[in-house]
Amino acid sequence: MNNFEFNEKWSKYIPDRNLGMEFGNEEIINICDEYFEEIIKLFPYLEIYQIKPKYNSSRVYTNMNLCEEDILEKDIDIIMKRNRNEL
């Protein structure tokens, strides 16, 4: 899945004028997709504002609590760090 497909799939949960997924890395996109598939079962009023790289780490902006966002950011950061080390 690419970021356009992700944003289309989750468009119901991405409010107007928000960017949604900005990563192009397929592994990161798939991790987020799997995460939101589980979260939506517990939190049906999910809103995804933006998921993006920022200063060599990730930022996840949603209406979830900060702990939930932090868990996803840490998982994304692990992938980002591994990809940097492979260069």
Secondary structure as UniProt FT lines:
FT   HELIX           3..9
FT   HELIX           11..13
FT   TURN            16..17
FT   STRAND          20..21
FT   HELIX           26..42
FT   TURN            44..45
FT   STRAND          48..54
FT   TURN            55..56
FT   STRAND          57..62
FT   HELIX           66..85
//
